[in-house]
Amino acid sequence: MSTSTSSPRDQLIRSASTPLAQQLAQRYAERIQQRLLLPGARLPSVRECARHHGVSPYTVVAAYDQLLAAGLLEARKQRGFFVRESAPKLKPAARSAPVATAPRAFDATALIRGMFQADAATSPGLGTLPADWLDRPMLQSALRKVVAQGADALTLQYGEPGGDVRLREVLAQRLNADLGIAATPSQVLSTVGATHALDLITRGLLQPGDAVLVDDPGWAIEYARLTQAGMRLLPVPRGADGPDLAVMDRLIDEHRPRMYVTVSVLHNPTGQTLSLAAAHQILKLAERADLLIVEDDTYAFMAPNHAPRLSALDGLRRTLYVSGFSKILTPAWRVGYVAASPERIDKLTNLKLLSTLTTSPLMERAVALCLEQGQLRRHAERVNTRLDAARQRAVRLALDAGCQFITPPQGLFGWVDVGVDTERAAQRLLDLGWLIAPGLLFSATRRAGTAMRINFATAQDARFWKLLQTLRQEL
């Protein structure tokens, strides 16, 4: 059953100590408990609700997430949010009270939801390049050329199990010539973005209950994905040169982990790159402990080709190299890949067939054309030049606002010490329409702190930094 409903008409109180998302969630909770919203009723879309209440879409997403966690709503794929058929009873509460025991508004899922609603102009915490930094004519030209070729295999049939042959050939050439990673085309498997590659590796090479070493800070979505798959996370502190090797050695002795998942080059969120000395030590530890290493090189096109990569030093014996094109080309095409030993690629290919059948030959051939013709390389050079200038401006704005950089600014992301609890700051900024990425998201143990990750390309607005400076003084 789906019925149209109107949103609560009373205005949210911006000056209240209760965050706007929590106020909005409570008002919907009251209407559900009073049966003003009946089971099966559809709530307004995120954008409609945001317009009605004069808040940001991120605030609505956080409110709906609280209602989902409280068991009052259910999300139906491609349809929206609906009142559950058997909503749990809540005790009467004051109007500004939280919904049950409301979860933190910021977690990996909220980050993903916010990413899809995000406006780059008001999202210093965005995880991708702004749309106007991407080369639309290059993308359109590549697609036109692929379609004009008229091959049925590209437009009317499933793709090859391992991925488009031309893409795998040009990727193998890049791995060998540019990055020093010895790989043949048969050692490359295409995936639906780098995240799909990481998921295949987890499901194909690990078992629930296995211990996995992860960088801390690190990528929130990877933490969530591994945890959901039943893995035990072993956080290793990440510094400017790489992981804390003493801690890693101790965790290996105590827990016998099966795998280490890391971003060696332009680490997210710190922006740091593994030193050559640390890389050699990691490989020694891995050899002694029979440890697999998954190297996520998502930001490869923003980094120097000569940066130390574990997969190049190891020769893909115990390493699996993962990368993709969402961060440099376009997130819309969802093309990624993994390079590994022939035996592991064979196993991952079988798992890919069972999970997605194949990947899009059309999109993969378009990426191959961008690589073959040098267009992607030239685009990356332009992006990096522009990013250098954006980084300098963002650093200046951050320092003027009283913030400090925890690690030297490099790449797309900056790891900034704001001086106040960034989870509290994030909620306040969210209510005002600004999306940031608080340090809590990048902690494997969800430890609150004063750090936040900024995207240098989207942290250019001086109004944000002035607002943050004022907020720091208030908090």
C-alpha positions in Angstrom: 0.0 0.0 0.0 1.3 3.5 -0.8 -0.4 6.7 0.3 0.6 10.2 -0.2 1.5 12.0 3.0 2.3 15.5 4.0 5.4 16.4 6.0 5.1 17.8 9.6 4.3 21.4 9.2 5.9 22.8 12.4 9.3 24.3 11.8 12.5 22.8 13.0 14.3 24.8 15.7 17.8 25.7 14.4 18.9 27.3 17.6 18.0 24.2 19.7 20.8 22.0 21.1 19.1 18.9 19.4 20.5 18.4 15.9 18.0 19.1 13.1 18.2 15.5 11.9 17.2 14.2 15.3 14.3 16.8 15.5 13.0 15.7 12.1 13.3 12.0 13.0 11.4 12.5 16.2 8.5 14.3 14.5 8.0 11.5 12.0 8.3 9.0 14.9 5.5 10.8 16.7 3.2 10.8 13.6 3.8 7.1 13.1 3.1 6.3 16.8 -0.1 8.5 16.7 -1.1 6.6 13.5 -1.2 9.8 11.5 1.1 7.9 9.2 -0.3 4.4 8.7 1.7 1.2 8.0 2.7 1.2 4.3 2.5 5.0 4.0 5.3 6.4 1.8 7.4 9.2 3.2 8.5 12.2 1.0 11.6 11.7 -1.1 14.8 13.0 0.4 14.8 16.1 -1.9 11.1 16.8 -1.3 11.5 16.6 2.4 14.6 18.8 2.4 12.8 21.5 0.4 9.8 21.4 2.6 11.8 21.9 5.8 14.5 24.1 4.4 17.3 21.7 5.4 19.9 19.9 3.4 19.4 16.5 1.9 22.1 15.2 4.2 20.0 16.1 7.2 17.0 14.2 5.8 19.2 11.1 5.0 20.4 11.2 8.6 16.9 11.4 10.0 15.6 8.6 7.8 18.6 6.5 8.8 17.6 7.0 12.5 14.0 5.9 11.8 15.3 2.9 9.9 17.5 1.9 12.8 14.5 2.4 15.2 12.5 -0.1 13.1 9.9 2.5 12.1 10.7 2.6 8.4 11.7 0.3 5.7 13.6 1.2 2.5 12.3 -0.3 -0.7 14.7 -0.4 -3.6 14.0 2.3 -6.2 10.8 3.2 -4.5 11.6 5.1 -1.3 10.9 5.0 2.4 7.8 3.5 3.9 6.3 3.1 7.3 6.8 -0.5 8.5 3.8 -2.8 8.6 4.5 -3.5 12.3 6.3 -0.5 13.8 7.6 -0.9 17.3 6.0 1.0 20.2 8.0 3.9 21.5 7.5 5.4 25.0 6.1 8.9 25.0 8.9 11.4 24.7 9.4 15.1 24.8 9.2 16.8 21.4 13.0 17.3 21.2 13.9 13.9 22.6 15.9 11.5 20.5 14.3 8.6 18.6 14.8 5.5 20.9 18.6 5.2 21.2 19.4 7.0 17.9 22.6 5.8 16.3 25.4 8.2 15.3 24.3 10.0 12.1 27.7 9.4 10.5 28.7 5.9 9.4 29.8 4.2 6.2 26.2 3.9 4.9 25.4 7.5 5.6 28.6 8.5 3.9 27.6 6.7 0.7 24.0 8.1 0.8 25.4 11.6 1.3 27.8 11.1 -1.6 24.8 10.5 -4.0 23.0 13.6 -2.7 26.1 15.7 -2.6 26.6 19.1 -4.3 30.4 19.5 -4.8 30.1 23.2 -4.1 29.0 22.6 -0.5 30.8 19.3 0.1 34.4 19.7 1.4 34.3 16.1 2.5 33.4 14.7 -1.0 35.3 11.6 -2.1 35.4 12.3 -5.8 36.4 15.1 -8.2 33.8 17.7 -9.0 31.9 17.0 -12.2 33.2 20.1 -13.9 36.8 18.8 -13.5 36.0 15.8 -15.7 36.5 15.7 -19.5 33.0 15.3 -20.8 34.0 15.7 -24.5 36.5 12.9 -24.1 33.9 10.6 -22.5 31.4 11.3 -25.2 33.9 10.8 -28.0 35.0 7.5 -26.7 31.4 6.2 -26.4 30.6 7.4 -29.9 33.6 5.6 -31.3 32.7 2.4 -29.6 29.1 2.5 -30.8 30.1 3.4 -34.3 32.3 0.3 -34.5 29.0 -1.6 -34.5 30.4 -4.9 -33.1 27.7 -7.1 -31.8 30.0 -8.4 -29.1 30.1 -4.9 -27.6 26.5 -3.8 -27.9 24.3 -6.9 -28.1 26.1 -9.7 -26.1 27.5 -10.5 -22.7 31.2 -9.5 -22.3 34.1 -11.9 -21.9 34.3 -13.4 -18.4 37.7 -11.8 -17.8 36.7 -8.5 -19.3 37.2 -6.7 -22.6 40.4 -8.1 -24.2 41.6 -4.7 -25.4 41.1 -3.2 -22.0 43.1 -6.0 -20.3 45.9 -5.7 -22.9 46.2 -1.9 -22.4 46.0 -2.3 -18.6 48.8 -4.9 -18.7 50.9 -2.6 -20.8 50.4 0.3 -18.3 51.1 -2.0 -15.3 54.4 -3.1 -16.9 55.6 0.1 -18.5 54.4 2.7 -16.1 54.1 1.1 -12.7 56.7 -1.7 -12.9 54.1 -4.4 -12.1 54.8 -7.5 -14.2 51.5 -8.8 -15.4 50.1 -10.4 -18.6 46.6 -9.6 -19.9 45.4 -13.0 -18.5 46.4 -11.8 -15.0 44.0 -8.9 -15.2 40.3 -9.2 -14.3 37.8 -6.4 -15.0 35.2 -5.5 -12.3 32.4 -3.1 -11.7 34.7 -0.6 -10.1 37.4 -1.1 -7.6 34.9 -1.8 -4.8 33.7 -4.8 -6.7 37.2 -6.1 -7.0 37.7 -5.7 -3.2 34.5 -7.5 -2.6 35.4 -10.4 -4.9 38.7 -10.8 -3.1 37.0 -10.8 0.3 34.5 -13.5 -0.7 36.9 -15.5 -2.7 40.0 -15.6 -0.6 38.7 -15.2 3.0 36.4 -17.0 5.4 34.1 -15.5 8.0 36.1 -15.2 11.2 39.4 -14.5 9.5 41.5 -11.7 10.9 42.4 -8.9 8.5 45.0 -6.1 9.0 43.7 -2.7 8.0 45.2 0.8 8.1 43.9 3.1 10.9 42.9 5.7 9.8 41.5 4.1 6.7 38.5 3.8 4.4 35.2 3.6 6.2 33.5 1.7 3.5 36.2 -1.0 3.5 35.9 -1.4 7.3 32.1 -1.8 7.0 32.3 -4.2 4.1 34.9 -6.5 5.8 32.9 -6.4 9.1 29.7 -7.3 7.3 31.5 -10.2 5.7 32.3 -11.5 9.1 36.0 -10.6 9.3 37.9 -9.5 12.4 39.5 -6.2 11.9 43.0 -5.6 13.2 43.7 -1.8 13.0 47.4 -0.8 12.4 48.2 2.9 13.0 49.1 4.6 9.7 51.8 7.2 9.7 53.5 9.4 7.1 55.8 6.6 5.9 53.3 3.7 6.2 51.9 1.4 8.9 53.4 1.1 12.4 55.6 -2.0 11.7 56.0 -2.8 15.4 52.2 -3.0 15.9 51.8 -4.9 12.7 54.4 -7.5 13.8 52.7 -7.9 17.2 49.3 -8.3 15.7 50.6 -10.9 13.3 52.1 -12.9 16.1 49.0 -12.7 18.3 46.2 -13.2 15.7 47.7 -14.9 12.6 45.8 -12.7 10.1 45.1 -13.9 6.6 45.3 -10.6 4.8 46.5 -7.0 4.9 44.3 -4.4 3.0 46.1 -1.1 2.3 46.3 2.0 0.2 50.0 2.3 -0.5 50.0 5.4 -2.6 48.0 8.6 -1.7 46.4 6.9 1.2 42.8 7.8 2.1 42.4 9.9 4.2 46.0 11.0 5.1 47.2 11.5 1.5 50.5 9.8 2.4 52.6 7.4 0.3 54.4 4.3 1.6 58.2 4.7 1.8 60.4 2.3 0.0 62.0 1.1 3.3 58.5 0.5 4.8 57.4 -1.4 1.7 60.3 -3.8 2.0 59.6 -4.4 5.7 56.0 -5.1 5.0 56.8 -7.7 2.4 59.3 -9.4 4.8 56.6 -9.6 7.4 54.1 -10.9 4.9 56.6 -13.6 3.7 57.2 -14.8 7.3 53.5 -14.9 8.1 52.2 -16.2 4.8 50.1 -13.0 4.5 48.2 -11.9 1.4 48.4 -8.2 0.6 45.6 -6.3 -1.2 46.9 -3.1 -2.6 44.2 -0.6 -3.4 45.7 2.0 -5.9 42.5 3.9 -6.6 44.3 7.2 -6.9 47.0 5.9 -9.2 46.5 8.6 -11.9 47.0 11.3 -9.3 50.3 9.9 -8.0 53.8 9.6 -9.6 54.3 6.4 -11.5 57.6 5.8 -9.6 55.9 5.8 -6.2 56.7 2.5 -4.3 54.0 -0.1 -4.9 54.0 -3.4 -3.0 52.8 -5.2 -6.1 55.7 -4.1 -8.2 58.2 -5.1 -5.5 56.5 -8.5 -4.9 55.7 -9.4 -8.5 52.1 -10.3 -7.6 53.2 -13.4 -5.8 51.3 -12.7 -2.6 49.9 -9.3 -3.6 46.7 -8.4 -5.4 46.7 -5.1 -7.1 43.3 -3.2 -7.3 42.5 0.0 -9.2 39.8 1.7 -11.2 38.8 4.9 -13.0 36.0 6.4 -10.9 38.3 8.9 -9.3 39.9 10.2 -12.5 37.7 9.4 -15.4 34.1 9.3 -14.3 32.3 7.5 -11.4 29.4 6.8 -13.8 31.2 4.1 -15.9 32.1 1.8 -13.0 35.1 0.2 -14.5 37.8 -1.3 -12.2 40.1 -4.3 -12.2 42.3 -6.6 -10.2 45.7 -7.9 -11.2 47.0 -11.1 -9.4 48.6 -14.5 -9.9 47.0 -16.7 -12.6 45.6 -19.1 -9.9 43.9 -16.3 -8.0 42.6 -14.6 -11.1 41.0 -17.9 -12.1 39.3 -18.2 -8.8 38.1 -14.6 -8.8 36.8 -15.0 -12.4 34.6 -17.9 -11.4 33.2 -15.8 -8.5 32.6 -12.9 -10.8 30.6 -15.1 -13.1 28.4 -16.2 -10.2 27.8 -12.7 -8.9 27.5 -10.5 -11.9 27.9 -12.8 -14.9 30.1 -10.3 -16.8 30.9 -6.6 -16.8 29.9 -4.1 -19.5 32.0 -4.6 -22.7 30.8 -1.2 -23.9 32.1 0.8 -21.0 35.3 -1.3 -20.8 36.1 -0.7 -24.5 35.5 3.0 -24.0 38.0 3.1 -21.2 40.4 1.1 -23.4 40.1 3.8 -26.1 40.8 6.6 -23.6 44.0 4.7 -22.5 45.2 3.6 -26.0 44.9 7.1 -27.5 46.6 8.9 -24.6 43.5 11.0 -23.8 43.3 9.7 -20.2 47.0 10.4 -19.6 46.6 14.0 -20.9 43.4 14.5 -18.8 45.2 13.2 -15.7 48.0 15.7 -16.3 45.5 18.6 -16.5 43.7 17.4 -13.4 46.9 17.2 -11.4 47.9 20.7 -12.4 44.6 22.0 -11.4 44.7 20.0 -8.2 48.1 21.4 -7.2 46.6 25.0 -7.4 43.5 23.9 -5.5 45.6 22.3 -2.8 47.6 25.4 -2.2 44.5 27.5 -1.8 42.7 25.0 0.5 45.8 24.7 2.7 46.0 28.5 3.0 42.2 28.7 3.9 42.5 25.9 6.4 45.5 27.5 8.2 43.9 30.9 8.3 40.8 29.2 9.9 43.1 28.0 12.7 43.3 24.3 11.5 46.5 22.3 11.2 47.4 19.5 8.8 48.2 16.2 10.6 50.2 15.0 7.6 51.8 16.9 4.7 49.2 17.8 2.1 49.4 15.6 -1.0 47.0 14.2 -3.6 43.3 14.7 -3.5 42.7 14.6 0.3 44.0 16.5 3.3 43.9 15.1 6.9 43.2 18.2 9.0 43.1 18.7 12.8 40.2 21.1 13.4 40.8 21.3 17.2 37.2 20.3 18.2 35.2 17.1 18.0 34.5 16.8 14.3 31.5 14.6 14.8 29.7 17.4 16.6 31.0 19.9 14.1 29.8 17.7 11.2 26.2 17.6 12.5 26.1 21.3 13.0 27.6 21.9 9.5 25.2 19.4 8.0 22.2 21.3 9.4 23.7 24.4 7.6 24.1 22.5 4.3 27.8 21.6 4.4 29.0 18.0 4.1 32.3 17.2 5.8 33.9 13.8 6.5 34.7 13.6 10.3 37.6 11.6 11.5 35.2 9.1 13.2 34.4 7.7 9.7 38.0 6.7 9.2 38.6 5.0 12.5 38.4 1.3 12.6 37.2 1.5 16.2 34.9 4.5 15.5 37.0 6.7 17.8 35.9 10.3 17.9 38.5 13.0 17.6 39.4 16.3 16.1 40.4 15.2 12.6 38.5 15.5 9.4 39.3 14.6 5.7 38.9 17.4 3.2 38.8 17.1 -0.6 41.1 19.8 -1.9 39.1 20.2 -5.1 35.8 20.9 -3.2 37.2 22.8 -0.2 37.7 26.1 -2.1 34.8 28.1 -0.6 36.1 30.7 1.9 32.6 30.8 3.4 33.0 27.3 4.6 36.3 28.0 6.4 34.9 31.2 8.0 31.9 29.2 9.2 34.2 26.5 10.5 36.3 29.0 12.3 33.2 30.4 14.0 32.0 26.9 14.9 35.4 26.1 16.4 35.1 29.0 18.8 31.5 28.0 19.8 32.5 24.4 20.4 
